[in-house]
Every structure is written in C-alpha cells, then in structure tokens.
Amino acid sequence: MIEIVKNSWKEFFRSAVWQKNAFVNFLMGLMFLYLALNFVFLGWAGGYILMGIFPGESPIENLNYGLLYYFLVDLFLRFYMQEIPVIGIVPYLHLPVKKKKIIHYLLAKSAFGVFNTSILTLAVPFAIAWISKYESTSGAWYWLFAVFAFNLINNYLIVYLKKAFSEKPSIVLGFGGVIAALITLEYFGFIKIGTLSLAIFNGVIYNGLILLPIIFIAIAIYLFVYRYYANNAYLENLKSSKKKNVKSTNISFLDRFEQIGKLIEVEIKLILRNKRPKSVTVISFLFVAYGFILYPTTGTNAIALIIFGLIITGMFMLNYGQFLISWESAHFDGLLARNVQLKDYVRAKFYLFGVAVIISFILSLCYFMYGARVIAFNGAVALFNLGVTSWVVLFFSTFNPKKIDLSKSTFFNYQGTSSQQFLLMVPVMGLPILIYGLGYLVFGLNETAGAITLAVFGLIGVLSTKPLTNILAKRLKDQKYKIASNFRE
Amino acid sequence: MVSVEQIRKVYVETVALDLEKLHIPKGESFGLVGNNGAGKTTMFRCLLDLIKPDAGKCSLKDIDVSKSEDWKYFTGSYLDERFLIDFLTAEEYFHFIGRLHGLSKEEVDEFVDQFEGFFNDEILGKGKYVRDFSKGNQKKIGIVAALIGSPEILILDEPFANLDPSTQIRLKNLLKKLKEEREVTMIISSHDLSHVAEVSERIVVLEHGKIVHDIQKTENTLKDLESYFAAE
C-alpha cells in the first residue's frame, strides 16, 4: 500500500508539468500562491462584503442562507471540472494487492483534489475571523466540519455520477436546469431552500449534534461509491472512451482551396473531436459575451476599449494559438514527412485565426448598444488582431512548443505550458496600446487618430501576408527538427 | 535513387548513426536489420528530414532532403503512429493524404479499394477514428496511406511488427508486386530476419550506427544473418 502512495507521489512530481525550467515553475508557483492568498483574503473579508451588500444583517446568517445553493452549483461545476483518476489504478489490478485497498486509496486521494482544498482556504479564514469571534470557537469548528462534510458529499457524488452518467451529457445539463429552476422559485418565494440551508449551517454553530446526520450521510455515500467501484473495477469499465459509430465528413466548401483548405479542415476536426482543444475553443468564444459585464461596469475609456477589444475579438487566437503547433504534437512527424508545404501550413493557421477574429467581431456587433465608439474601437482592434497579433502569435508558437495530450481536460491542465506562454502576453497586450499611443500622440492627442493608426497597422499586416508567410515558413524550417524532437519525448 | 553520404548523428555522447556511404539504385528492394539502438529509425528519420544529422547529407533522387521539399512528391513513408492523424476516420485520413498529392476523393476511394484484401474488412466503413483501431490495423492504415500518390520510393519502418500472420503474408505479396509492376525503390527495416530476407534483394546490417554487413541476397542469406545475430 505504501508503495502505491509512493508511486503516486512520483507520478505527481515527475509529471510533465514540472519538467520545465526553474523559472517557469517559479512563475507558476507564484501564480498559485497569489490565487491562494486571494482566497484567504476573500474568506477573511467575506463578512465585510456581505455586510456591504446586506447592511444591518448578520453576515454569518446571510452566508449560511446561501451555502446550500453554493453546494448545488458546486456539484454542477464539478461535472465539468473534476477529474476522476480511475485510470491510475489499471497497472495495479493484476498485481497481488487487494482490490479493496486500491479503491479505498483511490477514493481517499480524490478528497485532496483542488476543489476540496481550495474551499478550505476560503472557509478557514471566515470561520476564524467571524464565527469564532462573534459566536464561539466550538461553533466555528462544528461549522467547518459541516462545510467540509458537504464538500466530501459532493466530491463522492461526482465520483459516482460522472462514471455512471458519462454517456449521457444531457442529464448533466438537465441537472443544471433544475438548479436554475430552484433559484428562480426561491427568488419568487415559492420555496425556501435558503431556510433549510440556514437551519443546517447556522444550526450547527449552536448545536454540534446536527453534524451527526451530515457525517452519517457522507459516510453512507462514501460506502455506496466504494461498493460501486469495487463491483466495477474491471478494465473494460474503467475505460471512459465510448465507442460511437462516427461518420466520415468532408467540408466540401473548403475543397476549392486545395491543400490549404484540407489543412484547415483537418484542424477544424482536431478542434471538434478532441476534448482539450474543444473546450479551449468554447471558452474562447464565451469570452465574446464578456463585454456585457465589462462595458457597463468598467466604462469605455480608450485603453480599456483596446484591451476589451483584444479579449473579445482575439480570445480564440490567444487561447488556442498559444499552443498552436503543440495541438499537432501527436502527428507532427507525419505532417513533416508528407507533402505539406510549410508555407501552406503557415497560411492555413493564418486563415483559421482570421476566420475566428471575423466571427468574433460579427458577434460583438451587438455591443452597439454601448455606443458606436465601442464598435469603432472593436473594429480597429479586430483589424489589428487580424494583421499583427496573429503573426505575433504564429511567431511565438515556433518557440520550443511542448507535447500536448488532446484527450485531457483543459481545467488545471498545464501540459504544454512553458515560459513562451508568459512571454507572449507582453507583445500581445503591449503592442496595440503602444501603437494606439503612437497615433494618439503624433496626431495631437486625438483618439480617432489612435484607433485609425491601429487599423492601418492591421491592414499593413494583412496586405503583407506573402512576405510574412515566407519569413515564418523559413523560421519553421529551421525549428522543425527541434519541435519534432520535443514532440517525440 | 537514394544516397547517404558521411551521415553522422550523435545523441549526448552516443553515436546513433555514422554511415560512410550508402547508395541504393532505382528499383532495389533494400532491407535494413539490426538490434534495438542500431540506428535504423535514426537513418529513416534522416532520410525523411525529420532529424538534422550533425554532418553529411541524404539525397532522394539527387534532391538533398534538407534543402528542398520536392522529394515529398515521390516518396511514401510510414515510420510509426506519429504519422497518423488519430482523430480522423481511416477514410478521412486517406482523403487528406490524397489531397496533398492532388487526388480527388473519388480517385483516392478507387485507389484504396484495391487493398480490400489487405485490410481484411477491418478498416473501411467501420465508422471509427484512427485512434480507436488496434495497433495492427493502424499499421495497415499507415502502410496504405504511404502508397497513395504512386511513390517511386517507399520507406517503411518495421512494417511486419504487430501484424497478424495472414496480413504479414499479404504485405509481402503486396511489396513484391510493387517491385515487379512499378519498380518502386523500397527501404524496409525489420526485426524479423525471415521477413526481410524474403522481400529484399540486398540486406544491410547496422550495429551501433555503422554498416557491418552489406550483402546481396543468396539462398544462404537467412542462415548467415541468423548466425551473425546468434554470435553476438
């Protein structure tokens, strides 16, 4: 048993995520620390925030009123974000280790996932700063136990549900609908889930006995999930890949573009048929709607408009493009040995970016409700993205790309990340602001002139497609051996 | 047709490949044998411009592979599953390769249909992505894809490995036919001495990146090879 624990430590520390240079590890460590500190601060300041929203009411009661809803939404999110590490046990199945032990170990390990630990960084500071201060220390302990027990209930429910319903995504969406309906009903006062929530989480502060049924439920769910896995721990059940009958398709519209069209078609299929690129793309296009939050809250000064434009029209390019060549790591050798001209390869990527920018821009036209200025700036930035940012992203993608497994989830997945991704943000964010500033200053502090300068630079980039393609193809030709050997690792 | 001159590749102090001179004339079927780490795959990757040798050059039909990409028009190859695009169906993958050679969908379908026997009904119309096929079936897809576009040079790494016995025999017949009908220059490696002895006219043994034997096939070739490898 100890050996298995040792192995999974090795699995963690030897995973590709850490096999990078110290600087990238340091940056990522810093990022995690920053996030964790944010959570701790939020937990501590949570009471003040609640008092700000509901003045004159008890922040503890208000929080407890909403907790049950939080756990419902949490359950829904976990469907998409929590990984179940079942496949890790396959190498042990044929060895003389009791299956019971492996499964207990597997389930225990899942309790230490990102979800469960991050909620504690929120809950512990809140319990210390508010509950133990204004109620009692024992109450704070009871409350923490209750929160953690609910967390574990969700954790194990998902471990079961995800396995049982992996074939039926519609059920998950249905569950999301039920949550939305409950919130609506509560809002209009038909039901009072909040009252139940209050009874549980506020009650437990004064009466530790309420913990007993909660813990009882948690243990019961654990045992149920344990039995389910004990009965299903066979190779064929552990494999989550569902074998559906697929149809060969052909995007005939692209046929007229000869080889480039075919390359784009394959890339579109790559996106549609693989988990990670698919979710990256969906998330990127969701960012188009981000403007509905940004424009009303942050206002529309020029610099903000440029950054929002960058996010709204360029998110796919940045998000998908940061791993541009890595997406093809599994078949890069094949592309090199086949009759694919590097120029066509570069041009296909450029067109893909172009289509994404144009689609995002068309979708973003709905922001005319925030004024024509918003559209004008978005248009200028879109053109700039099309003609300049796209080449910057393409150029950066040739720097030491790393292998990526397309079938893994995108959440908390840092495979393929290197210092390149961090460096890319500098020119991507900096260049448009710099060039806008240039036009703004040269033409007498004129915002319109700044935006037009951006657009003109973009246009020049689009018109220089041919020489820029040649430069990139040359660059790729020099780098291809290194890239291919990275992908073979 | 294929020539290798003074090729040298070193990986962190181990010499992977160190060939003086190797010339393969048009239409020759050339077999490459050697133990693991002998440099077979390294040589193939050099020939296909997938790795850059530290010195020397590889030419296919007098084209230096690292200088121009024109050799890709007449060279078909399959080294490993990294040559396959695993999220396409087998048909889509064939169409893609065909497109790169300027063939229409219909032309590719017609071409691929003649391999029905080789596929043994396990590839076409199965409604599966390449990644969901077994290793052996993936290899069949890779080999047939290498034949699309009527290549003059065919490079296959371990084509017999992972194939079932019937398919191995079909593959041998297929390769013989290609040689007789179209004079394809073939470079094939294998761990299985009998297979390679059967399909090749000339056999080269690699050891630690160097050529240690370069023999024209005779009746005794298989025995000689076996005694050579047994002696080590």
Interface residues (C-beta under 8 A of the other chain):
Chain A: S241 K243 N245 V246 K247 S248 T249 N250 E258 Q259 K262 E265 V266 K269 L270 R273 N274 A330 H331 F332 D333 G334 L336 A337 R338 N339 V340 Q341 L342 L406 Y481 A484 S485 F487 R488
Chain B: L48 D49 L50 I51 K52 E69 K72 Y73 T75 S77 L79 D80 R82 F83 L84 I85 D86 F87 L88 T89 E91 E92 H95 F96 I97 R99 L100 H101 K105 G127 K128 Y129 D132 G149
